[in-house]
Amino acid sequence: MSEFTAPTPEFGSRPEDLAAFNETVATINEHNDQFSLGKLMARAMIDHVGEAQKAQELMDAGATQEEAEQTAAFVGSDKLPLSEEEQMARSIVGITNAPVLESTGLTLSPLRKTSTMYGPQGEQSVGKVRLQVTDGGKFSTFLLAVNPEDANEDFQHSAAGVAGSVIAEAKDAISGDADEHTVLETLAYGKGIVAGLEHIGLGESPVTVELTSLYEHAQQGDVREYVNAGNVGLLTEPEEQGFGPASWQRDASPDFLAEHWNKVLDVVKAAKANPKATELFAQLVKSAQTSLDYAKADWAKLKTEDYGGGGEYGKGFEQIFETVGLELSMVASPDEESK
């Protein structure tokens, strides 16, 4: 009688795989929440109150204020610095969720700093960890192995969150000109990952649209210019930019306004210099001009409303807009060599 071993099913093909994936994502989110700026500030306040209470108890027992405060501070000094505590907690998250991360071709990123907190223990970096793609083939295979009927809202939410994390990691590395393996995996398997996201019902999700654009521009050869254009607001309509080229004049010094518009011009110039970015260059010239026209009209209106209380606010803005407009016209014109 012959013996055989049944093949191991693809990870993602069983409901319990999706549950494990959801749990891993939830654990990472909980870690980021635990070490968020708000939570750390709250903890620092509680520690401060506790230290003050301890000092008061010592003074009630006969210690001087100086002795009590020094003793209370010394007793509290044995706590791990928050950065070390976060690193240890992150390591535990990585170890306990290693099977799922390995099966899906993912790994935890280092701490991505978002702000800095200052306290008795000195400067502490505050941020979050993300997920990176270490094996794009595994990640796309995982998504494609999912039975669409099992892809409920919880799983879709987790998958979209992971995709957003992967995209953020890729864009940060691209704009920073970092040749990281995880970025190469994300872009090389972008088409397969997009197919997986569509397979689980996320075809219309913003993360799928964004990843598709990243992949297409990587294939085109202008992904760095594309990412940098997004970073300065040139891929967003003026009304939807938030604080971008169309609205910087609402809260800016002349130096700030000039510096940021120079960044816009640098991005447009970089696209022009890349022969593979011809279409993108034309799009960016149009977008920059649209934002500039919007900003000029907005500033003219604001001046009639005595924006900023009048006085010195906005002094030199018109000259900055004029200079940017002239430079943009020069960049947009064909080079002599191409005539």
Short mmCIF file of the C-alpha atoms (twelve columns), coordinates in Angstrom:
data_MODEL
# 
_entry.id   MODEL 
# 
loop_
_atom_site.group_PDB 
_atom_site.id 
_atom_site.type_symbol 
_atom_site.label_atom_id 
_atom_site.label_alt_id 
_atom_site.label_comp_id 
_atom_site.label_asym_id 
_atom_site.label_seq_id 
_atom_site.Cartn_x 
_atom_site.Cartn_y 
_atom_site.Cartn_z 
_atom_site.pdbx_PDB_model_num 
ATOM 1   C CA . MET A 1   0.000   0.000  0.000   1 
ATOM 2   C CA . SER A 2   1.620   3.254  -1.125  1 
ATOM 3   C CA . GLU A 3   1.907   6.189  1.178   1 
ATOM 4   C CA . PHE A 4   1.765   9.779  0.100   1 
ATOM 5   C CA . THR A 5   1.731   13.203 1.683   1 
ATOM 6   C CA . ALA A 6   -0.981  15.620 0.714   1 
ATOM 7   C CA . PRO A 7   0.430   18.890 -0.650  1 
ATOM 8   C CA . THR A 8   0.399   21.817 1.730   1 
ATOM 9   C CA . PRO A 9   -2.307  24.277 0.691   1 
ATOM 10  C CA . GLU A 10  -1.222  27.769 -0.356  1 
ATOM 11  C CA . PHE A 11  -1.201  30.170 2.552   1 
ATOM 12  C CA . GLY A 12  -4.292  32.297 2.134   1 
ATOM 13  C CA . SER A 13  -6.516  29.567 0.754   1 
ATOM 14  C CA . ARG A 14  -8.061  28.767 4.144   1 
ATOM 15  C CA . PRO A 15  -10.222 31.020 6.338   1 
ATOM 16  C CA . GLU A 16  -7.867  30.455 9.268   1 
ATOM 17  C CA . ASP A 17  -5.025  31.949 7.211   1 
ATOM 18  C CA . LEU A 18  -6.986  35.146 6.754   1 
ATOM 19  C CA . ALA A 19  -7.789  35.237 10.453  1 
ATOM 20  C CA . ALA A 20  -4.085  34.894 11.258  1 
ATOM 21  C CA . PHE A 21  -3.261  37.679 8.786   1 
ATOM 22  C CA . ASN A 22  -5.878  39.949 10.356  1 
ATOM 23  C CA . GLU A 23  -4.473  39.236 13.809  1 
ATOM 24  C CA . THR A 24  -0.928  40.085 12.699  1 
ATOM 25  C CA . VAL A 25  -2.039  43.394 11.183  1 
ATOM 26  C CA . ALA A 26  -4.046  44.213 14.312  1 
ATOM 27  C CA . THR A 27  -1.011  43.491 16.509  1 
ATOM 28  C CA . ILE A 28  1.154   45.861 14.463  1 
ATOM 29  C CA . ASN A 29  -1.521  48.555 14.642  1 
ATOM 30  C CA . GLU A 30  -1.741  48.096 18.411  1 
ATOM 31  C CA . HIS A 31  2.032   48.461 18.673  1 
ATOM 32  C CA . ASN A 32  1.946   51.724 16.729  1 
ATOM 33  C CA . ASP A 33  -0.919  52.990 18.868  1 
ATOM 34  C CA . GLN A 34  0.887   52.032 22.075  1 
ATOM 35  C CA . PHE A 35  3.922   54.098 21.067  1 
ATOM 36  C CA . SER A 36  2.059   56.942 19.375  1 
ATOM 37  C CA . LEU A 37  2.817   60.525 20.382  1 
ATOM 38  C CA . GLY A 38  -0.475  60.895 22.248  1 
ATOM 39  C CA . LYS A 39  0.039   57.730 24.291  1 
ATOM 40  C CA . LEU A 40  3.640   58.589 25.097  1 
ATOM 41  C CA . MET A 41  2.709   62.109 26.202  1 
ATOM 42  C CA . ALA A 42  -0.015  60.696 28.421  1 
ATOM 43  C CA . ARG A 43  2.427   58.207 29.921  1 
ATOM 44  C CA . ALA A 44  4.973   60.976 30.574  1 
ATOM 45  C CA . MET A 45  2.317   63.013 32.375  1 
ATOM 46  C CA . ILE A 46  1.329   60.036 34.520  1 
ATOM 47  C CA . ASP A 47  4.988   59.341 35.337  1 
ATOM 48  C CA . HIS A 48  5.468   62.983 36.275  1 
ATOM 49  C CA . VAL A 49  2.439   62.911 38.574  1 
ATOM 50  C CA . GLY A 50  3.669   59.671 40.129  1 
ATOM 51  C CA . GLU A 51  7.113   61.174 40.711  1 
ATOM 52  C CA . ALA A 52  5.563   64.257 42.300  1 
ATOM 53  C CA . GLN A 53  3.448   62.092 44.608  1 
ATOM 54  C CA . LYS A 54  6.508   60.080 45.640  1 
ATOM 55  C CA . ALA A 55  8.431   63.273 46.386  1 
ATOM 56  C CA . GLN A 56  5.546   64.560 48.517  1 
ATOM 57  C CA . GLU A 57  5.466   61.315 50.488  1 
ATOM 58  C CA . LEU A 58  9.188   61.659 51.195  1 
ATOM 59  C CA . MET A 59  8.756   65.276 52.325  1 
ATOM 60  C CA . ASP A 60  5.898   64.202 54.589  1 
ATOM 61  C CA . ALA A 61  8.323   61.695 56.093  1 
ATOM 62  C CA . GLY A 62  10.810  64.451 56.876  1 
ATOM 63  C CA . ALA A 63  12.972  64.806 53.748  1 
ATOM 64  C CA . THR A 64  13.754  68.218 52.342  1 
ATOM 65  C CA . GLN A 65  12.191  69.166 49.026  1 
ATOM 66  C CA . GLU A 66  15.527  68.854 47.239  1 
ATOM 67  C CA . GLU A 67  16.229  65.428 48.781  1 
ATOM 68  C CA . ALA A 68  12.722  64.216 47.972  1 
ATOM 69  C CA . GLU A 69  12.820  65.362 44.347  1 
ATOM 70  C CA . GLN A 70  16.276  63.872 43.746  1 
ATOM 71  C CA . THR A 71  15.267  60.556 45.325  1 
ATOM 72  C CA . ALA A 72  12.009  60.338 43.370  1 
ATOM 73  C CA . ALA A 73  13.851  61.124 40.124  1 
ATOM 74  C CA . PHE A 74  16.513  58.493 40.913  1 
ATOM 75  C CA . VAL A 75  13.909  55.823 41.654  1 
ATOM 76  C CA . GLY A 76  12.206  56.545 38.327  1 
ATOM 77  C CA . SER A 77  15.480  56.569 36.382  1 
ATOM 78  C CA . ASP A 78  15.664  52.775 36.177  1 
ATOM 79  C CA . LYS A 79  12.932  52.707 33.540  1 
ATOM 80  C CA . LEU A 80  13.966  51.806 30.030  1 
ATOM 81  C CA . PRO A 81  14.177  54.737 27.609  1 
ATOM 82  C CA . LEU A 82  11.096  54.772 25.416  1 
ATOM 83  C CA . SER A 83  13.192  54.117 22.304  1 
ATOM 84  C CA . GLU A 84  14.590  50.911 23.817  1 
ATOM 85  C CA . GLU A 85  11.176  49.864 25.058  1 
ATOM 86  C CA . GLU A 86  9.701   50.395 21.577  1 
ATOM 87  C CA . GLN A 87  12.521  48.428 19.964  1 
ATOM 88  C CA . MET A 88  12.046  45.503 22.334  1 
ATOM 89  C CA . ALA A 89  8.277   45.523 21.800  1 
ATOM 90  C CA . ARG A 90  8.783   45.668 18.026  1 
ATOM 91  C CA . SER A 91  11.114  42.673 18.183  1 
ATOM 92  C CA . ILE A 92  8.472   40.711 20.089  1 
ATOM 93  C CA . VAL A 93  5.852   41.628 17.477  1 
ATOM 94  C CA . GLY A 94  8.175   40.426 14.726  1 
ATOM 95  C CA . ILE A 95  9.017   37.157 16.477  1 
ATOM 96  C CA . THR A 96  5.471   36.226 17.491  1 
ATOM 97  C CA . ASN A 97  4.115   36.976 14.011  1 
ATOM 98  C CA . ALA A 98  7.054   35.537 12.069  1 
ATOM 99  C CA . PRO A 99  5.103   32.588 10.554  1 
ATOM 100 C CA . VAL A 100 2.496   34.863 8.981   1 
ATOM 101 C CA . LEU A 101 5.038   37.427 7.840   1 
ATOM 102 C CA . GLU A 102 7.210   34.732 6.287   1 
ATOM 103 C CA . SER A 103 4.253   33.102 4.539   1 
ATOM 104 C CA . THR A 104 3.130   36.410 3.015   1 
ATOM 105 C CA . GLY A 105 6.578   37.698 2.036   1 
ATOM 106 C CA . LEU A 106 6.435   40.629 4.441   1 
ATOM 107 C CA . THR A 107 8.631   42.029 7.188   1 
ATOM 108 C CA . LEU A 108 8.551   44.850 9.726   1 
ATOM 109 C CA . SER A 109 10.308  48.085 8.859   1 
ATOM 110 C CA . PRO A 110 12.517  49.986 11.308  1 
ATOM 111 C CA . LEU A 111 10.796  52.746 13.270  1 
ATOM 112 C CA . ARG A 112 9.766   55.503 10.865  1 
ATOM 113 C CA . LYS A 113 10.124  58.744 12.810  1 
ATOM 114 C CA . THR A 114 7.166   61.125 12.669  1 
ATOM 115 C CA . SER A 115 7.995   63.445 15.573  1 
ATOM 116 C CA . THR A 116 10.271  63.954 18.551  1 
ATOM 117 C CA . MET A 117 9.363   64.117 22.222  1 
ATOM 118 C CA . TYR A 118 11.564  65.687 24.895  1 
ATOM 119 C CA . GLY A 119 11.475  64.644 28.526  1 
ATOM 120 C CA . PRO A 120 13.553  63.695 31.567  1 
ATOM 121 C CA . GLN A 121 15.108  60.842 29.594  1 
ATOM 122 C CA . GLY A 122 16.150  63.186 26.800  1 
ATOM 123 C CA . GLU A 123 15.110  63.216 23.182  1 
ATOM 124 C CA . GLN A 124 12.824  60.352 22.122  1 
ATOM 125 C CA . SER A 125 11.904  59.543 18.535  1 
ATOM 126 C CA . VAL A 126 8.218   58.867 18.009  1 
ATOM 127 C CA . GLY A 127 6.877   57.141 14.921  1 
ATOM 128 C CA . LYS A 128 5.454   53.939 13.589  1 
ATOM 129 C CA . VAL A 129 6.577   50.701 12.013  1 
ATOM 130 C CA . ARG A 130 5.315   49.623 8.622   1 
ATOM 131 C CA . LEU A 131 5.265   46.451 6.615   1 
ATOM 132 C CA . GLN A 132 7.684   45.952 3.739   1 
ATOM 133 C CA . VAL A 133 7.693   43.417 0.909   1 
ATOM 134 C CA . THR A 134 10.648  41.053 1.074   1 
ATOM 135 C CA . ASP A 135 9.223   38.565 -1.431  1 
ATOM 136 C CA . GLY A 136 6.770   40.047 -3.915  1 
ATOM 137 C CA . GLY A 137 6.003   36.623 -5.346  1 
ATOM 138 C CA . LYS A 138 4.853   35.326 -1.966  1 
ATOM 139 C CA . PHE A 139 2.727   38.385 -1.255  1 
ATOM 140 C CA . SER A 140 0.946   38.301 -4.619  1 
ATOM 141 C CA . THR A 141 0.500   34.515 -4.366  1 
ATOM 142 C CA . PHE A 142 -1.043  34.927 -0.919  1 
ATOM 143 C CA . LEU A 143 -3.592  37.444 -2.195  1 
ATOM 144 C CA . LEU A 144 -4.434  35.356 -5.258  1 
ATOM 145 C CA . ALA A 145 -4.852  32.215 -3.117  1 
ATOM 146 C CA . VAL A 146 -7.694  33.814 -1.155  1 
ATOM 147 C CA . ASN A 147 -11.182 32.594 -1.904  1 
ATOM 148 C CA . PRO A 148 -13.021 35.832 -2.821  1 
ATOM 149 C CA . GLU A 149 -15.991 34.646 -0.775  1 
ATOM 150 C CA . ASP A 150 -13.762 34.602 2.318   1 
ATOM 151 C CA . ALA A 151 -12.495 38.140 1.700   1 
ATOM 152 C CA . ASN A 152 -14.816 39.899 4.137   1 
ATOM 153 C CA . GLU A 153 -14.602 43.573 5.111   1 
ATOM 154 C CA . ASP A 154 -12.182 42.893 7.967   1 
ATOM 155 C CA . PHE A 155 -9.743  41.128 5.678   1 
ATOM 156 C CA . GLN A 156 -10.110 43.755 2.946   1 
ATOM 157 C CA . HIS A 157 -9.432  46.474 5.508   1 
ATOM 158 C CA . SER A 158 -6.283  44.657 6.707   1 
ATOM 159 C CA . ALA A 159 -5.054  44.034 3.163   1 
ATOM 160 C CA . ALA A 160 -5.657  47.651 2.159   1 
ATOM 161 C CA . GLY A 161 -3.758  48.825 5.236   1 
ATOM 162 C CA . VAL A 162 -0.811  46.593 4.393   1 
ATOM 163 C CA . ALA A 163 -0.841  47.783 0.783   1 
ATOM 164 C CA . GLY A 164 -0.837  51.388 1.980   1 
ATOM 165 C CA . SER A 165 2.104   50.632 4.259   1 
ATOM 166 C CA . VAL A 166 4.018   48.952 1.435   1 
ATOM 167 C CA . ILE A 167 3.349   51.912 -0.878  1 
ATOM 168 C CA . ALA A 168 4.508   54.420 1.753   1 
ATOM 169 C CA . GLU A 169 7.734   52.464 2.250   1 
ATOM 170 C CA . ALA A 170 8.360   52.341 -1.488  1 
ATOM 171 C CA . LYS A 171 7.683   56.048 -2.024  1 
ATOM 172 C CA . ASP A 172 9.889   57.118 0.878   1 
ATOM 173 C CA . ALA A 173 12.765  54.999 -0.417  1 
ATOM 174 C CA . ILE A 174 12.309  56.225 -3.992  1 
ATOM 175 C CA . SER A 175 12.234  59.906 -3.011  1 
ATOM 176 C CA . GLY A 176 15.259  59.326 -0.776  1 
ATOM 177 C CA . ASP A 177 17.089  57.614 -3.645  1 
ATOM 178 C CA . ALA A 178 17.550  54.472 -1.525  1 
ATOM 179 C CA . ASP A 179 18.208  51.294 -3.498  1 
ATOM 180 C CA . GLU A 180 16.406  48.970 -1.083  1 
ATOM 181 C CA . HIS A 181 15.547  45.380 -1.852  1 
ATOM 182 C CA . THR A 182 12.029  45.806 -0.493  1 
ATOM 183 C CA . VAL A 183 11.308  48.584 -2.995  1 
ATOM 184 C CA . LEU A 184 12.602  46.498 -5.876  1 
ATOM 185 C CA . GLU A 185 10.354  43.624 -4.781  1 
ATOM 186 C CA . THR A 186 7.333   45.932 -4.547  1 
ATOM 187 C CA . LEU A 187 7.862   47.397 -8.002  1 
ATOM 188 C CA . ALA A 188 8.975   44.186 -9.721  1 
ATOM 189 C CA . TYR A 189 5.878   42.330 -8.510  1 
ATOM 190 C CA . GLY A 190 3.593   45.361 -8.654  1 
ATOM 191 C CA . LYS A 191 1.438   43.895 -11.404 1 
ATOM 192 C CA . GLY A 192 0.916   40.653 -9.469  1 
ATOM 193 C CA . ILE A 193 0.141   42.482 -6.222  1 
ATOM 194 C CA . VAL A 194 -2.383  44.673 -8.026  1 
ATOM 195 C CA . ALA A 195 -3.982  41.539 -9.497  1 
ATOM 196 C CA . GLY A 196 -4.191  40.092 -5.979  1 
ATOM 197 C CA . LEU A 197 -5.831  43.232 -4.609  1 
ATOM 198 C CA . GLU A 198 -8.360  43.160 -7.445  1 
ATOM 199 C CA . HIS A 199 -8.958  39.452 -6.759  1 
ATOM 200 C CA . ILE A 200 -10.021 40.163 -3.156  1 
ATOM 201 C CA . GLY A 201 -12.381 42.968 -4.152  1 
ATOM 202 C CA . LEU A 202 -10.111 46.002 -3.808  1 
ATOM 203 C CA . GLY A 203 -9.929  46.873 -7.494  1 
ATOM 204 C CA . GLU A 204 -11.401 50.342 -6.906  1 
ATOM 205 C CA . SER A 205 -9.487  51.002 -3.690  1 
ATOM 206 C CA . PRO A 206 -7.204  54.069 -3.635  1 
ATOM 207 C CA . VAL A 207 -4.251  51.854 -2.670  1 
ATOM 208 C CA . THR A 208 -4.752  49.704 -5.767  1 
ATOM 209 C CA . VAL A 209 -4.964  52.769 -7.980  1 
ATOM 210 C CA . GLU A 210 -1.826  54.203 -6.390  1 
ATOM 211 C CA . LEU A 211 0.155   50.973 -6.625  1 
ATOM 212 C CA . THR A 212 -0.877  50.636 -10.264 1 
ATOM 213 C CA . SER A 213 0.494   54.112 -10.963 1 
ATOM 214 C CA . LEU A 214 3.750   53.340 -9.162  1 
ATOM 215 C CA . TYR A 215 4.205   50.127 -11.125 1 
ATOM 216 C CA . GLU A 216 3.413   51.786 -14.457 1 
ATOM 217 C CA . HIS A 217 5.826   54.652 -13.838 1 
ATOM 218 C CA . ALA A 218 8.506   52.184 -12.752 1 
ATOM 219 C CA . GLN A 219 8.013   50.401 -16.071 1 
ATOM 220 C CA . GLN A 220 8.095   53.738 -17.870 1 
ATOM 221 C CA . GLY A 221 11.320  54.744 -16.132 1 
ATOM 222 C CA . ASP A 222 10.128  57.929 -14.434 1 
ATOM 223 C CA . VAL A 223 8.962   56.643 -11.065 1 
ATOM 224 C CA . ARG A 224 11.322  58.902 -9.076  1 
ATOM 225 C CA . GLU A 225 10.041  61.991 -10.850 1 
ATOM 226 C CA . TYR A 226 6.470   60.789 -10.349 1 
ATOM 227 C CA . VAL A 227 6.916   60.253 -6.603  1 
ATOM 228 C CA . ASN A 228 8.673   63.587 -6.107  1 
ATOM 229 C CA . ALA A 229 5.889   65.336 -8.028  1 
ATOM 230 C CA . GLY A 230 3.372   63.849 -5.640  1 
ATOM 231 C CA . ASN A 231 5.431   64.971 -2.652  1 
ATOM 232 C CA . VAL A 232 5.235   68.629 -3.731  1 
ATOM 233 C CA . GLY A 233 1.538   68.490 -4.594  1 
ATOM 234 C CA . LEU A 234 1.724   68.471 -8.389  1 
ATOM 235 C CA . LEU A 235 -0.439  65.376 -8.768  1 
ATOM 236 C CA . THR A 236 -3.392  66.923 -6.940  1 
ATOM 237 C CA . GLU A 237 -5.876  69.510 -8.142  1 
ATOM 238 C CA . PRO A 238 -5.511  72.934 -6.415  1 
ATOM 239 C CA . GLU A 239 -8.821  72.623 -4.556  1 
ATOM 240 C CA . GLU A 240 -7.809  69.244 -3.130  1 
ATOM 241 C CA . GLN A 241 -4.201  69.943 -2.132  1 
ATOM 242 C CA . GLY A 242 -4.724  70.938 1.475   1 
ATOM 243 C CA . PHE A 243 -1.506  72.834 2.176   1 
ATOM 244 C CA . GLY A 244 0.231   72.773 -1.199  1 
ATOM 245 C CA . PRO A 245 1.415   75.027 -4.041  1 
ATOM 246 C CA . ALA A 246 -2.041  76.517 -4.489  1 
ATOM 247 C CA . SER A 247 -2.327  77.562 -0.828  1 
ATOM 248 C CA . TRP A 248 1.162   78.019 0.645   1 
ATOM 249 C CA . GLN A 249 0.651   81.811 0.556   1 
ATOM 250 C CA . ARG A 250 -2.015  81.476 3.248   1 
ATOM 251 C CA . ASP A 251 0.529   80.596 5.946   1 
ATOM 252 C CA . ALA A 252 4.047   81.362 4.802   1 
ATOM 253 C CA . SER A 253 6.955   83.722 5.067   1 
ATOM 254 C CA . PRO A 254 8.506   84.966 1.815   1 
ATOM 255 C CA . ASP A 255 11.454  82.619 2.356   1 
ATOM 256 C CA . PHE A 256 9.152   79.642 2.889   1 
ATOM 257 C CA . LEU A 257 7.097   80.459 -0.198  1 
ATOM 258 C CA . ALA A 258 10.152  80.915 -2.407  1 
ATOM 259 C CA . GLU A 259 11.821  77.758 -1.090  1 
ATOM 260 C CA . HIS A 260 8.798   75.566 -1.695  1 
ATOM 261 C CA . TRP A 261 8.103   76.931 -5.165  1 
ATOM 262 C CA . ASN A 262 11.758  76.294 -5.994  1 
ATOM 263 C CA . LYS A 263 11.189  72.665 -5.029  1 
ATOM 264 C CA . VAL A 264 8.291   72.566 -7.494  1 
ATOM 265 C CA . LEU A 265 10.536  73.969 -10.217 1 
ATOM 266 C CA . ASP A 266 13.247  71.437 -9.367  1 
ATOM 267 C CA . VAL A 267 10.773  68.578 -9.780  1 
ATOM 268 C CA . VAL A 268 9.599   69.904 -13.137 1 
ATOM 269 C CA . LYS A 269 13.207  70.361 -14.288 1 
ATOM 270 C CA . ALA A 270 14.091  66.809 -13.234 1 
ATOM 271 C CA . ALA A 271 11.196  65.449 -15.288 1 
ATOM 272 C CA . LYS A 272 12.348  67.466 -18.286 1 
ATOM 273 C CA . ALA A 273 15.870  66.056 -17.933 1 
ATOM 274 C CA . ASN A 274 14.594  62.463 -18.055 1 
ATOM 275 C CA . PRO A 275 13.888  61.418 -21.672 1 
ATOM 276 C CA . LYS A 276 11.552  58.721 -20.349 1 
ATOM 277 C CA . ALA A 277 9.379   61.288 -18.558 1 
ATOM 278 C CA . THR A 278 8.129   63.244 -21.572 1 
ATOM 279 C CA . GLU A 279 4.426   62.736 -20.835 1 
ATOM 280 C CA . LEU A 280 4.898   63.299 -17.118 1 
ATOM 281 C CA . PHE A 281 6.860   66.489 -17.793 1 
ATOM 282 C CA . ALA A 282 4.014   67.949 -19.849 1 
ATOM 283 C CA . GLN A 283 1.553   67.024 -17.084 1 
ATOM 284 C CA . LEU A 284 3.716   68.652 -14.403 1 
ATOM 285 C CA . VAL A 285 4.179   71.879 -16.354 1 
ATOM 286 C CA . LYS A 286 0.419   72.177 -16.724 1 
ATOM 287 C CA . SER A 287 -0.179  71.305 -13.061 1 
ATOM 288 C CA . ALA A 288 2.436   73.776 -11.806 1 
ATOM 289 C CA . GLN A 289 0.975   76.568 -13.953 1 
ATOM 290 C CA . THR A 290 -2.546  75.776 -12.755 1 
ATOM 291 C CA . SER A 291 -1.448  75.885 -9.111  1 
ATOM 292 C CA . LEU A 292 0.476   79.103 -9.688  1 
ATOM 293 C CA . ASP A 293 -2.513  80.807 -11.323 1 
ATOM 294 C CA . TYR A 294 -4.735  79.605 -8.470  1 
ATOM 295 C CA . ALA A 295 -2.271  80.872 -5.848  1 
ATOM 296 C CA . LYS A 296 -1.965  84.301 -7.488  1 
ATOM 297 C CA . ALA A 297 -5.745  84.712 -7.716  1 
ATOM 298 C CA . ASP A 298 -6.168  83.515 -4.138  1 
ATOM 299 C CA . TRP A 299 -3.547  85.952 -2.841  1 
ATOM 300 C CA . ALA A 300 -5.130  88.850 -4.754  1 
ATOM 301 C CA . LYS A 301 -8.461  88.042 -3.098  1 
ATOM 302 C CA . LEU A 302 -6.893  87.647 0.342   1 
ATOM 303 C CA . LYS A 303 -5.287  91.079 0.110   1 
ATOM 304 C CA . THR A 304 -8.691  92.696 -0.441  1 
ATOM 305 C CA . GLU A 305 -9.827  91.035 2.792   1 
ATOM 306 C CA . ASP A 306 -6.864  92.421 4.768   1 
ATOM 307 C CA . TYR A 307 -5.616  88.832 5.289   1 
ATOM 308 C CA . GLY A 308 -3.011  88.485 7.990   1 
ATOM 309 C CA . GLY A 309 -3.960  91.801 9.531   1 
ATOM 310 C CA . GLY A 310 -2.281  93.775 6.784   1 
ATOM 311 C CA . GLY A 311 1.110   95.146 7.677   1 
ATOM 312 C CA . GLU A 312 4.145   93.189 6.518   1 
ATOM 313 C CA . TYR A 313 2.451   89.857 5.907   1 
ATOM 314 C CA . GLY A 314 2.741   88.816 2.263   1 
ATOM 315 C CA . LYS A 315 5.365   91.388 1.385   1 
ATOM 316 C CA . GLY A 316 7.228   90.117 -1.670  1 
ATOM 317 C CA . PHE A 317 4.711   87.403 -2.582  1 
ATOM 318 C CA . GLU A 318 3.854   89.021 -5.943  1 
ATOM 319 C CA . GLN A 319 7.530   89.148 -6.891  1 
ATOM 320 C CA . ILE A 320 7.953   85.490 -5.964  1 
ATOM 321 C CA . PHE A 321 4.957   84.520 -8.096  1 
ATOM 322 C CA . GLU A 322 6.297   86.549 -11.004 1 
ATOM 323 C CA . THR A 323 9.739   84.939 -10.755 1 
ATOM 324 C CA . VAL A 324 8.253   81.450 -10.565 1 
ATOM 325 C CA . GLY A 325 6.079   82.165 -13.579 1 
ATOM 326 C CA . LEU A 326 9.067   83.326 -15.635 1 
ATOM 327 C CA . GLU A 327 11.157  80.319 -14.644 1 
ATOM 328 C CA . LEU A 328 8.291   77.945 -15.370 1 
ATOM 329 C CA . SER A 329 7.893   79.462 -18.837 1 
ATOM 330 C CA . MET A 330 11.590  78.983 -19.480 1 
ATOM 331 C CA . VAL A 331 11.483  75.359 -18.322 1 
ATOM 332 C CA . ALA A 332 8.410   74.668 -20.425 1 
ATOM 333 C CA . SER A 333 9.973   76.046 -23.609 1 
ATOM 334 C CA . PRO A 334 11.849  73.568 -25.860 1 
ATOM 335 C CA . ASP A 335 15.618  73.477 -25.507 1 
ATOM 336 C CA . GLU A 336 17.648  74.832 -28.378 1 
ATOM 337 C CA . GLU A 337 19.067  71.359 -29.031 1 
ATOM 338 C CA . SER A 338 15.589  69.909 -29.561 1 
ATOM 339 C CA . LYS A 339 14.457  72.565 -32.016 1 
# 
